Amino acid sequence: KKQKNKKKRKEKEEREKRRKERQKKKERRRKKEIKKKREKKKKKKEKGREEIMKKRGKKEKVRKK
């Protein structure tokens, strides 16, 4: 009986260990996705700013003539 309990406890610990590792992987993946999205937003913002600056630059050049 003691051996049986020991075995059960060991199996339970293994399951817990695997579960925790899966959670860590999921968390890492989630953080990566968030980082990617943030980078994408940053790029989009920069692109938008550049477009605005280009337009402004063109308008100013036209006015000077």
SEZABA-774352 format. One record per residue: residue number from 1; x, y, z of N, C-alpha, C in turn; residue in three letters. Coordinates in nm, 3 decimals. Layout:
<nodes>
- NUM,X,Y,Z,X,Y,Z,X,Y,Z,ALA
...
</nodes>
This chain:
<nodes>
- 1,0.083,-0.120,0.000,0.000,0.000,0.000,0.087,0.126,0.000,LYS
- 2,0.191,0.128,0.079,0.279,0.245,0.084,0.340,0.272,-0.052,LYS
- 3,0.382,0.163,-0.117,0.443,0.178,-0.250,0.343,0.236,-0.349,GLN
- 4,0.219,0.190,-0.339,0.113,0.236,-0.428,0.093,0.387,-0.411,LYS
- 5,0.086,0.431,-0.285,0.070,0.573,-0.256,0.188,0.653,-0.308,ASN
- 6,0.307,0.598,-0.288,0.429,0.664,-0.333,0.425,0.684,-0.485,LYS
- 7,0.383,0.577,-0.553,0.375,0.581,-0.699,0.275,0.687,-0.744,LYS
- 8,0.159,0.687,-0.679,0.055,0.785,-0.713,0.105,0.927,-0.693,LYS
- 9,0.172,0.949,-0.580,0.223,1.082,-0.550,0.326,1.125,-0.655,ARG
- 10,0.411,1.031,-0.693,0.514,1.060,-0.793,0.449,1.097,-0.927,LYS
- 11,0.348,1.020,-0.966,0.276,1.048,-1.091,0.211,1.186,-1.086,GLU
- 12,0.153,1.217,-0.972,0.087,1.347,-0.954,0.189,1.460,-0.969,LYS
- 13,0.304,1.443,-0.905,0.409,1.544,-0.913,0.456,1.563,-1.057,GLU
- 14,0.469,1.452,-1.130,0.509,1.458,-1.270,0.408,1.538,-1.352,GLU
- 15,0.280,1.508,-1.328,0.173,1.580,-1.399,0.181,1.729,-1.371,ARG
- 16,0.199,1.763,-1.243,0.209,1.904,-1.203,0.326,1.971,-1.274,GLU
- 17,0.438,1.901,-1.277,0.560,1.954,-1.339,0.533,1.985,-1.487,LYS
- 18,0.473,1.885,-1.555,0.443,1.902,-1.698,0.347,2.018,-1.719,ARG
- 19,0.247,2.029,-1.631,0.147,2.135,-1.642,0.213,2.272,-1.628,ARG
- 20,0.302,2.283,-1.530,0.371,2.410,-1.507,0.457,2.448,-1.627,LYS
- 21,0.525,2.349,-1.684,0.608,2.376,-1.802,0.523,2.424,-1.918,GLU
- 22,0.407,2.360,-1.936,0.316,2.402,-2.044,0.272,2.546,-2.022,ARG
- 23,0.240,2.579,-1.897,0.198,2.715,-1.865,0.308,2.815,-1.897,GLN
- 24,0.432,2.780,-1.861,0.545,2.868,-1.889,0.558,2.892,-2.038,LYS
- 25,0.548,2.785,-2.117,0.558,2.796,-2.262,0.449,2.888,-2.316,LYS
- 26,0.327,2.866,-2.268,0.214,2.948,-2.312,0.240,3.095,-2.281,LYS
- 27,0.286,3.120,-2.159,0.313,3.257,-2.114,0.419,3.322,-2.203,GLU
- 28,0.527,3.245,-2.230,0.634,3.297,-2.316,0.581,3.331,-2.454,ARG
- 29,0.500,3.240,-2.509,0.443,3.261,-2.641,0.356,3.386,-2.642,ARG
- 30,0.275,3.401,-2.535,0.184,3.516,-2.525,0.264,3.646,-2.520,ARG
- 31,0.371,3.646,-2.440,0.454,3.766,-2.429,0.517,3.801,-2.564,LYS
- 32,0.561,3.697,-2.637,0.620,3.719,-2.770,0.519,3.784,-2.863,LYS
- 33,0.395,3.733,-2.860,0.290,3.787,-2.946,0.265,3.934,-2.912,GLU
- 34,0.258,3.965,-2.784,0.235,4.103,-2.740,0.348,4.191,-2.792,ILE
- 35,0.472,4.143,-2.779,0.588,4.219,-2.824,0.579,4.245,-2.974,LYS
- 36,0.542,4.141,-3.050,0.529,4.154,-3.196,0.426,4.261,-3.230,LYS
- 37,0.311,4.253,-3.164,0.203,4.349,-3.191,0.250,4.490,-3.160,LYS
- 38,0.321,4.506,-3.047,0.371,4.637,-3.007,0.466,4.692,-3.114,ARG
- 39,0.556,4.606,-3.162,0.652,4.646,-3.266,0.577,4.689,-3.392,GLU
- 40,0.476,4.611,-3.429,0.397,4.639,-3.548,0.331,4.777,-3.536,LYS
- 41,0.273,4.803,-3.419,0.208,4.932,-3.395,0.308,5.045,-3.407,LYS
- 42,0.427,5.026,-3.348,0.532,5.127,-3.352,0.568,5.159,-3.497,LYS
- 43,0.589,5.053,-3.577,0.625,5.070,-3.717,0.518,5.148,-3.791,LYS
- 44,0.392,5.110,-3.765,0.280,5.175,-3.831,0.277,5.324,-3.796,LYS
- 45,0.298,5.354,-3.669,0.298,5.491,-3.622,0.409,5.571,-3.692,LYS
- 46,0.529,5.512,-3.696,0.643,5.577,-3.760,0.611,5.604,-3.907,GLU
- 47,0.555,5.505,-3.974,0.522,5.518,-4.115,0.424,5.633,-4.134,LYS
- 48,0.323,5.638,-4.048,0.223,5.744,-4.055,0.287,5.880,-4.035,GLY
- 49,0.379,5.890,-3.939,0.449,6.015,-3.914,0.528,6.058,-4.035,ARG
- 50,0.599,5.961,-4.095,0.679,5.992,-4.214,0.590,6.043,-4.327,GLU
- 51,0.474,5.979,-4.345,0.381,6.021,-4.449,0.338,6.166,-4.425,GLU
- 52,0.303,6.197,-4.302,0.260,6.333,-4.267,0.372,6.433,-4.296,ILE
- 53,0.493,6.398,-4.254,0.606,6.488,-4.276,0.629,6.510,-4.426,MET
- 54,0.617,6.404,-4.504,0.633,6.416,-4.649,0.530,6.513,-4.704,LYS
- 55,0.405,6.493,-4.666,0.297,6.579,-4.714,0.322,6.724,-4.675,LYS
- 56,0.359,6.745,-4.549,0.386,6.880,-4.501,0.501,6.942,-4.579,ARG
- 57,0.604,6.863,-4.599,0.721,6.912,-4.674,0.681,6.956,-4.813,GLY
- 58,0.600,6.877,-4.879,0.556,6.909,-5.015,0.472,7.037,-5.015,LYS
- 59,0.382,7.047,-4.918,0.295,7.165,-4.911,0.379,7.291,-4.890,LYS
- 60,0.477,7.283,-4.801,0.561,7.399,-4.774,0.640,7.439,-4.898,GLU
- 61,0.689,7.341,-4.970,0.766,7.370,-5.090,0.679,7.441,-5.193,LYS
- 62,0.555,7.398,-5.205,0.462,7.458,-5.301,0.435,7.603,-5.262,VAL
- 63,0.417,7.628,-5.134,0.388,7.764,-5.087,0.504,7.859,-5.115,ARG
- 64,0.626,7.809,-5.098,0.743,7.894,-5.118,0.751,7.946,-5.261,LYS
- 65,0.708,7.866,-5.358,0.713,7.908,-5.499,0.607,8.012,-5.522,LYS
</nodes>
